[in-house]
Amino acid sequence: MAPMPIRNRWRRIAGLAFLTAGLLAAGYTLYLDLRVRTEFEGRRFALPARIYARPLELHAALRIPQAEVEAELRALGYRDRASDSEPGWFVRRADGLEISLRPFVFWDGLQAATRVSVEFEDGRVKSLRDSTGKDLPLARVEPLPIGGIYPANNEDRVLVRLSAVPKHLVQALIATEDRSFYKHRGFDPRGVARAALSLVSGPRAQGGSTLTQQLVKNFFLTPERSVQRKATELIMAVLLELHYDKDEILETYLNEVYLGQDRDRAIHGVGLAAQYYFGKPVERLTLAESALLVGMLKGPTFYDPHKQPARALERRNLVLRETKDQGFATMEQYTEARAGGLAVNPKPSVGTSPHPAFLELVHRQLRREYDEADLRSEGLRIFSTLDPRAQEAAERALSRRLAQFDREKRFGDPGLEGAVVVTDVQSGEVQALVGGRDARYRGFNRALDAARPVGSLLKPAIYLTALIDPTRYTLVTPIDDEAFVWKSRGAPDWEPKNYDRKFHGKVALRTALANSYNAAAARLGTELGVEKVLATVKRLGVERELQPYASTLLGAADLSPLEVARMYQTIAAGGFRAPLKAIREVTTQDGKPLRRFPLSVEQAFPPEPMYLLTSAMQDVVREGTAQGLKTWLSPELAIAGKTGTTDEQRDAWFAGFTGDRMGVVWIGYDDNRAARLSGSASALPVWGDLMASLEPEPLALPKPEGIEQVLIDPQSGLRADMLCAGARELPFMQGSAPVERAPCASDIGAAVEQVKERAKSWFDRLFNR
Amino acid sequence: MRVLFLVLLIAGCSSVKYTAPVEPPPIPPAPEESLPPPPPAHVETAAVAGLLQSSRADADAGRLGSAAATLERALRIEPRNARLWHELARVRMKQGDFAQAETVAARSNTWAGSDKELQSANQRLIQEARAARGMTGR
């Protein structure tokens, strides 16, 4: 083979190298083109799932003080000043409020902006009228947003169409950031020259990036600064301009930009920024407000209007001047806009959620039905069951009491912890959930995840198991509260002691529960059979498998506050078991309904034994271990509940219900130290504080058909008459009441009863009934 | 260029779709004709009366999901209104959810007090639901 001439060879190598370089460059450009097109096209902004509280429904006779309505409207960002142009305000009138409600897309459709007048009287809504003075049956206030499930980096945004963005915002943006935006093809040669110069002369001068380049940088690239990156940015900007028109690029830019930080939540896009800083939709931003947002683009932290108002104001005014100088604003508009202050809303500072514990519950329930990725990107709207009033009350009650106990006990750090669950008695909706003393802290959620010994909280299941059989047990059946030893093979003897270290002999069943006697409960429970009692626990809604040991009966079983809530919810609902739910509806971001979580109940127990059990639990509050509750709540509310305290008082519980709400409170140390606080001394006050601030409904269970009321002498547990001092009417299943008369029931009394009976039958005969 | 085209095609198809149904598909024809007419309305608060009316309109138009949702909304306002529970039981019946129809009617009964008429309406509904359940296993 003849050797190739050297010159020729070099030429070939050079040619090849050139070709390779050219191919590589073309390939790289092609690759960038692919990235630009696929990512820009395929890129749908990841939108967080937005979670809302329950909407407040105003109607005549609603029990709510005016101040609470005002507080909710304020939380929604309603201004307390009337405005003709902008809905979303309230003003006080002689007997109440005039409210201008914003439009809102509810689960069942759009509700237009309306104006209503609400009259209040004695903590109730007296009347509700529309703007013409006509009575209005119902007005739904938009629900409070309580957080979201966010995409990566907790980016939050509200997408807007370019057509919705005010012209002056776009003009201010172009005047300040990229004057030749509508003329250039992705880059500005002068800008590039300036940037190149700055590379040589040092990193002093910056800028020169067009909006397109800024978008490319935010979209595709890392923030590092290098020649190569700058070149890539340039090529991609040109490619972007080749494929898309100016308005598409501008719209994407306006939705992409970073405009500040709300704790751990990143504020992106002008849509959300308008809401966050000014409490209004982007359409209604004024020139001055638009100029502030545009000014902040340069450095949202540096020009933070909350923390650096002077700096932000100066920057805004600069933007206004540029806008005027570019001919986008008249001298008059400029002077007017400049004259005003920043007028930003006070910083709400809620971060990703003010109620992270409740949000966690919502998130877990959602995860059963939706893909995590969809939750974090599809902008779903989740209508939850959170009642902001109940939630605030629960948070306040817990943190205040814990601080007080810490001061009194001085057990050092870390301090006492606690958890609260509040549900709606009828529907099983979770209204409030607190996972620890710092309700804003997103971390260990004790309400869901702290499984702790429940102590006496399981006792109602023992008594319910007994009361189901009226031939053997009634509320006055004597139960033996003497020393009790339980022997079982392979386990040490079990000898439950009473809280007061005494035994009480024979006591009525309801008294044994009211005073939470351990020996009596253990004897009764083992008599009935541990398995049988645990089956009752399960039917009440506790899904966790409990150990079939006798000691489980007295609460040597670990449950979370939410599990306890499930059990007590079934009792509160008269034996109807409903899953505890935190979500009512889910819609797409534009309001199309996707999923409803309907009310669903199962009848776990017949109403009669539930009625008897509830009556006994009312005695716990009336005369038993929870009598302290009367400090907070009138005995007329007839509240039912149960205290729970575990060994060495490591855990303190109270679970109970009014006519409308059920609440569970747990208090203890995370590291299981002895808290030296009983359920009635610590959990009970939290429960009392909480419920007292929510105007509870009295508990009035409907009397089932199979129940009769019989006058009983508490001393003997026998039938009494009206001559017996201290006699009480107690419920019994038809025919199960004692027949024997108490010693106090005199012959006269008996005679009177007899006369009454005769008179009744005489009347019956007379009217042929 | 062909690759580019392909990628674009794929990108165009990649948007996420939801499959979660809004309302369950209509299930076996509920024995609607055999249902007795609803007991005569009694006096509700204006708020609840309005909701009840719109729920009935929804139910008549076959929008059973909305009808149920509206009743639940009314029940949040008057949770002890036995008539609302009864109406909900009827809607559940029409939806073919016989188990819920039965329980919700039982729930209505607990709040029915001395309203004999409502009690017997609930009783009938419970029997219908049981019979339907026996047939369909639902």
Interface residues (C-beta under 8 A of the other chain):
Chain A: L30 D33 L34 R37 T38 E41 G42 R44 E57 H59 A60 A61 L62 W107 D108 D135 P137 L138 E369 Y370 A373 D374 S377 E378 D424 V425 Q426 S427 G574 F576 E585 V586 T588 P593 L594 R595 R596 P598 L599 S600 V601 E602 Q603 P607 D660 P702 P704
Chain B: V3 L4 V7 L8 A11 G12 S14 S15 V16 Y18 A20 V22 T45 A46 A47 A49 G50 L51 G65 S66 A68 A69 T70 E72 R73 L75 R76 I77 P79 R80 L88 A99 Q100 T103 V104 A106 R107 T110 W111 G113
